[in-house]
Amino acid sequence: MYSSLTHALAEALVDVLWFVEGSEDEQVDTDDAVKVMEGVTHLFSKLSSEQRNELIELLGTMADAESNPARREFLKGFPEGFGLLEDGV
């Protein structure tokens, strides 16, 4: 059970991106993977500062609760990797 719809959707998005990033070329076409990653980054660029901060905080909570070390690192790097951090932050 998730604390909110936002949390459930964030978990689903992270699952998809974790899969895409970790996939071999035989599993996911490289060009398609780049399109997915760029699409998510573009979507995040449209978020307000408040929405961005909410997602960054949620990702931190998810990272703290994650038992898989590799996935925890993915979650910790997510804000920077997907353009959630504003320049100079």
C-alpha positions as CSV (number, residue, x, y, z in Angstrom):
1,M,0.0,0.0,0.0
2,Y,1.3,3.4,-0.9
3,S,0.8,6.6,1.1
4,S,-0.5,8.5,-2.0
5,L,-1.3,8.2,-5.7
6,T,1.9,10.3,-6.3
7,H,4.0,7.7,-4.4
8,A,2.4,4.8,-6.4
9,L,3.0,6.6,-9.7
10,A,6.6,7.6,-8.8
11,E,7.3,3.9,-7.9
12,A,5.9,2.8,-11.3
13,L,7.9,5.4,-13.2
14,V,11.1,4.5,-11.3
15,D,10.5,0.8,-12.1
16,V,10.1,1.5,-15.8
17,L,13.2,3.7,-16.0
18,W,15.2,1.3,-13.8
19,F,14.3,-1.4,-16.4
20,V,15.1,0.7,-19.4
21,E,18.4,1.9,-18.0
22,G,19.5,-1.5,-17.0
23,S,18.4,-3.3,-20.2
24,E,20.7,-4.8,-22.7
25,D,20.5,-3.8,-26.4
26,E,18.7,-7.0,-27.1
27,Q,16.0,-6.2,-24.7
28,V,15.3,-2.6,-25.5
29,D,16.4,-0.7,-28.6
30,T,19.0,1.9,-27.7
31,D,17.2,4.7,-29.7
32,D,13.9,3.8,-28.0
33,A,15.5,3.8,-24.6
34,V,17.0,7.3,-25.2
35,K,13.6,8.6,-26.4
36,V,12.0,7.3,-23.2
37,M,14.7,8.9,-20.9
38,E,14.5,12.2,-22.8
39,G,10.7,12.2,-22.7
40,V,10.7,11.8,-18.9
41,T,13.4,14.5,-18.6
42,H,11.3,16.8,-20.8
43,L,8.2,16.1,-18.7
44,F,10.1,16.9,-15.5
45,S,11.2,20.2,-17.0
46,K,7.5,21.2,-17.2
47,L,7.0,20.7,-13.4
48,S,6.7,23.7,-11.1
49,S,9.4,24.1,-8.4
50,E,6.9,22.9,-5.8
51,Q,6.2,19.7,-7.8
52,R,9.9,19.1,-8.4
53,N,10.7,19.5,-4.7
54,E,7.8,17.1,-3.8
55,L,9.2,14.5,-6.2
56,I,12.8,15.0,-5.0
57,E,11.7,14.5,-1.4
58,L,9.7,11.4,-2.4
59,L,12.6,9.9,-4.2
60,G,14.8,10.5,-1.1
61,T,12.2,8.6,1.0
62,M,12.1,5.8,-1.5
63,A,15.9,5.6,-1.6
64,D,16.1,5.5,2.2
65,A,13.6,2.6,2.2
66,E,15.3,0.7,-0.7
67,S,17.0,-2.6,0.3
68,N,18.7,-3.1,-3.1
69,P,22.0,-1.1,-3.0
70,A,22.1,-0.6,-6.8
71,R,18.5,0.6,-7.0
72,R,19.1,2.8,-3.9
73,E,22.0,4.5,-5.8
74,F,19.7,4.9,-8.9
75,L,17.1,6.6,-6.7
76,K,19.7,8.9,-5.1
77,G,21.0,9.9,-8.5
78,F,17.6,10.2,-10.1
79,P,17.0,14.0,-9.4
80,E,20.3,14.9,-11.1
81,G,20.1,12.3,-13.8
82,F,16.6,13.3,-14.9
83,G,16.9,17.1,-14.7
84,L,14.9,17.6,-11.5
85,L,17.6,19.8,-10.0
86,E,17.7,23.4,-11.1
87,D,21.0,24.9,-12.2
88,G,23.2,25.8,-9.3
89,V,21.5,23.4,-6.9
